[in-house]
């Protein structure tokens, strides 16, 4: 991944013929999508725990599960809502239902607009039902009516593939958190997301990458593991530094070599994160002592600020 090209791809440029109006982020309101065109990177985990941490900062928060797999919804105990195809976001998109009619209190200080198992059918109907602006439905019908009035922050969990739903998430939020998991496809997944998803939309609107998040790390980094390779590739690009959270940034590789870096960088794989999903709870409510909560809390601060803020 070329450093110069990645910088241009991440920053983007404004189009003089912008058919979309930017989401109003006056005051402290902001909408953000957690997205990556690659499965298995922990999008839903990040989305749920980011929403939870924003709520702990005394914000009104809505989580929108726009992924047909429904991992975020099921992981919060909304299995019945996921399987209920009679009432959902499709009614908001096409039948002019009030978006709050399909929003529910999670019991964890933030609200949820859950996914449903017929969301792929809703996606197919988007093309037929709103030909003029098929990628602006979520923005127009949900985000614009609710952001700043009902909610301070809206977090969207997006599908792991390019689709009308994914485009709707980006158009509605314009702010992105991009998770990357260790593996041979990590950086190529980032490149695909930039080239196929972000770059096309930047011809029409601003899209800002707030954070690149190394996630699900569980190996040593003082050896040539996949964890280290991911961290090396991210931290070696000067053009990406302002998108790397403090918890994933490495400036002293000598300390890495000697094993003296603490805490270990990136969001680490913890049993309690997996068990929290099984218990249908955010991590904070399952294990308030988990050492990885600090990472999700920093992500919440990044979303609040609209950028990574360096310590000290």
Buried (B, 14 or more C-beta within 10 A) or exposed (E): BEEEEBBBBBEBEEBEEEEBEEBEBEEBBBBBBBBBBBBEBBBBBBBBBBBBBBBBBEBBBBBBBBBBBBBBBBBBBBBEBBEBEEBBBBBBBBEEBEBBEBBBEBEBBBBBBBBBBBBBEBBEBBEEBBEEEBBBBBBBBBBBBBBBEBBBBBBBBBBBBBBBBBBBBBBBBBBBBBBBBBBEBBBEBBBBBBEEBBBEBBEBBBBBBBBBBBBBBEBEBBEEBBBBBBBBBBBEBEBBBBBBBBBBBBEEBEEBEEEEBEEBBBBBBBEBBEEBBEBBBBBBBBBEEBEBBBBBBBBBBBBBEBBBEEEE
